[in-house]
Amino acid sequence: MMIKNLLALLRKKYRYSELSDITGLPPSVLSRYARGRMLPSDERTDEIVRSLTKSVGIEDLARERVKTTKDGYYDVTELIWDMALLRLIAVRISESFSKYTVSKILTAAADGVPLASLVGDELGAGLVVAKERREVGLEEFVEDSYTPADVAIVRTLYVPKRAMKRNDRVLIVDDVVRTGATIASLIRLTEAARARAVGIFAIVSVGDKWRGVVDRYAIPYFSLLRLPQLASR
């Protein structure tokens, strides 16, 4: 069914003949997949997704789903909940970070969770979600507090102590990075657990302020879309 949704997404920009050239499958077969009249096997699904990831303009598809609000902010709702597109992005990330032997995917609740789950599936890595509340029934946590930019509050993230172990190789995944404050907190949580952050990925990065924060840690990072900072109204 993911292939059905993915083909429905791509049909807005590509003809079946073009998708056939990319995937090597006849247009008639792709049409039946798209209408749900025939479903591919798991192996065929994987082949289709990987061939599409290499050829379609994922960045353009993602950019089309980012809206600008009247208050001068980016609305990424349509992007971060589009599971078909997130699957393509997850494959792209897994190819970029596969050489780092990632054992855990770390993200902050809640918008980064869908993508982080898909990336973990692609890399065969466990998922760790940092939350703003302690879970009942767990006694030991690692935690980190920080003050988000332009907000007079202190935010604290918690991760169960047993979620990350010494020598775990952690890929940090987030939906949007603006100031880098959340990313920096996730890095500190990783260090507190005595694990090692080996990479950082964000679907969207806004402006350049975050780069100064991330660069201090000398960790490889990649973002799919780099958007300019908007002037808030």
C-alpha positions in Angstrom: 0.0 0.0 0.0 3.0 2.3 0.5 3.9 1.8 -3.2 0.3 2.7 -4.1 0.6 6.0 -2.2 4.1 6.6 -3.5 3.0 6.2 -7.1 0.0 8.4 -6.5 2.4 11.0 -5.2 4.8 10.8 -8.2 2.0 10.7 -10.8 1.5 14.4 -10.1 4.9 15.1 -11.7 5.8 12.0 -13.8 4.1 10.0 -16.6 3.9 6.3 -16.3 6.3 6.0 -19.2 8.9 8.0 -17.2 8.4 5.9 -14.1 8.7 2.9 -16.3 12.1 4.0 -17.5 13.2 4.6 -13.9 11.9 1.3 -12.4 12.2 -1.0 -15.4 8.6 -2.1 -14.9 5.9 -1.8 -17.6 3.5 1.1 -17.4 0.6 -1.3 -17.1 2.1 -2.9 -14.0 2.8 0.4 -12.4 -0.8 1.5 -13.2 -2.2 -1.6 -11.4 0.1 -0.9 -8.4 -1.1 2.7 -8.3 -4.8 1.7 -8.4 -4.3 -1.0 -5.8 -5.4 -3.8 -8.2 -2.1 -5.6 -7.7 0.4 -5.3 -4.9 4.1 -5.9 -5.2 6.1 -8.4 -3.1 8.3 -7.0 -0.3 11.4 -7.6 -2.5 9.8 -5.8 -5.5 8.7 -3.0 -3.2 12.3 -2.5 -2.0 13.6 -2.5 -5.6 11.0 0.1 -6.7 11.7 2.4 -3.7 15.5 2.3 -4.2 15.3 2.9 -8.0 12.9 5.9 -7.4 15.2 7.3 -4.7 18.1 7.5 -7.1 16.2 9.2 -9.9 13.3 11.3 -8.8 13.7 14.8 -7.4 13.1 14.2 -3.8 14.2 17.7 -2.8 11.6 19.2 -5.2 8.8 16.9 -3.9 9.7 17.9 -0.3 9.9 21.7 -1.2 6.4 21.6 -2.7 5.1 20.5 0.7 6.6 23.4 2.7 4.3 26.4 3.1 5.0 29.9 4.4 2.6 31.2 7.0 1.4 34.8 7.2 3.4 35.1 10.4 6.7 34.5 8.7 7.3 30.8 9.6 7.6 27.6 7.6 4.7 25.1 7.9 6.2 21.6 7.2 3.1 19.6 8.3 2.4 18.2 4.8 6.0 17.1 4.5 6.6 15.4 7.9 3.5 13.3 7.8 3.7 12.1 4.2 4.8 8.6 4.8 5.4 7.7 1.1 7.7 10.7 0.7 9.4 10.0 4.1 10.2 6.5 2.9 12.1 7.9 0.0 13.9 10.3 2.3 14.7 7.5 4.7 16.3 5.5 1.9 18.4 8.6 0.9 19.5 9.0 4.5 20.4 5.4 5.0 22.6 5.5 1.9 24.4 8.6 3.1 25.1 7.3 6.6 25.4 3.5 6.1 29.2 3.7 6.3 29.0 4.9 9.9 27.6 1.6 11.3 24.7 3.2 13.1 23.2 1.2 15.9 20.6 3.8 17.3 18.5 6.5 15.8 17.8 9.4 18.3 15.1 12.0 17.8 13.0 14.3 19.9 9.3 13.8 20.3 7.1 14.1 18.4 7.4 15.3 14.8 10.7 13.6 14.1 9.4 10.2 15.1 7.9 9.0 11.8 11.1 9.7 9.8 13.3 8.3 12.6 11.3 5.1 12.6 11.7 4.6 8.9 15.4 5.4 9.0 15.9 2.9 11.8 14.1 0.3 9.7 16.4 1.0 6.7 19.6 0.9 8.8 18.6 -1.9 11.1 19.1 0.4 14.1 17.1 0.8 17.3 14.9 3.9 17.8 15.3 6.2 20.8 12.9 9.1 21.5 13.8 11.9 23.8 10.7 13.2 25.6 9.8 16.2 27.7 8.4 13.9 30.5 9.6 11.0 32.4 7.9 7.7 31.7 6.1 6.0 34.6 7.8 2.8 35.7 11.3 3.8 34.7 13.6 5.0 37.4 16.9 5.9 35.6 17.1 8.5 32.9 19.7 10.7 31.3 18.5 14.2 30.9 19.5 17.6 29.4 18.0 21.1 29.8 18.3 24.0 27.5 16.5 27.3 26.7 15.1 27.5 23.1 15.9 30.7 21.3 13.5 33.6 21.8 11.4 31.6 24.4 11.7 32.3 28.1 11.3 28.7 29.2 13.6 25.9 30.1 13.0 22.7 28.2 14.2 19.3 29.5 14.6 16.2 27.5 14.7 12.7 29.0 15.9 9.4 27.7 15.7 6.1 29.6 19.2 5.3 30.7 19.1 1.8 29.2 18.0 3.1 25.8 21.5 3.9 24.7 24.6 2.0 25.8 28.3 2.7 25.9 29.7 2.5 22.4 26.3 2.8 20.6 26.8 4.7 17.4 24.0 7.2 17.2 22.4 9.0 14.2 20.4 12.1 15.3 17.3 12.7 13.2 15.0 15.7 13.3 12.3 17.3 11.1 13.4 20.9 11.2 16.5 22.6 12.6 16.5 26.4 13.2 18.8 27.4 16.0 20.5 24.0 16.7 19.5 24.1 20.4 17.5 20.8 20.2 20.2 19.1 18.2 22.8 20.2 20.7 20.7 18.8 23.5 20.4 15.5 21.8 24.2 15.4 21.3 24.7 16.0 25.0 22.1 13.3 25.9 24.2 10.9 23.7 27.4 11.9 25.5 25.7 11.5 28.9 24.8 7.9 27.9 28.5 7.4 26.9 27.4 6.7 23.4 28.8 8.4 20.3 26.9 10.6 17.9 28.2 9.8 14.4 25.8 11.9 12.3 23.0 14.4 12.2 20.2 14.7 9.7 17.3 17.2 9.4 14.7 17.3 6.6 14.7 21.1 6.7 17.3 23.5 7.9 16.4 27.1 8.3 19.0 29.9 8.0 22.6 29.5 9.3 22.3 30.0 13.0 22.2 26.3 13.7 25.5 25.7 11.8 27.5 27.5 14.5 26.1 25.2 17.2 26.5 21.9 15.2 30.0 22.8 14.0 31.3 22.9 17.5 30.8 19.1 17.8 32.5 18.2 14.5 29.8 15.6 13.6 28.8 15.0 10.0 25.5 16.5 9.2 23.1 16.7 6.2 19.8 18.4 5.5 17.5 17.7 2.6 16.2 21.3 2.2 18.1 24.4 3.2 15.7 27.4 3.4 16.4 31.0 4.2 15.4 32.6 7.5 12.1 34.4 7.2 11.4 37.8 8.8 8.7 37.2 11.4 5.8 39.6 11.3 
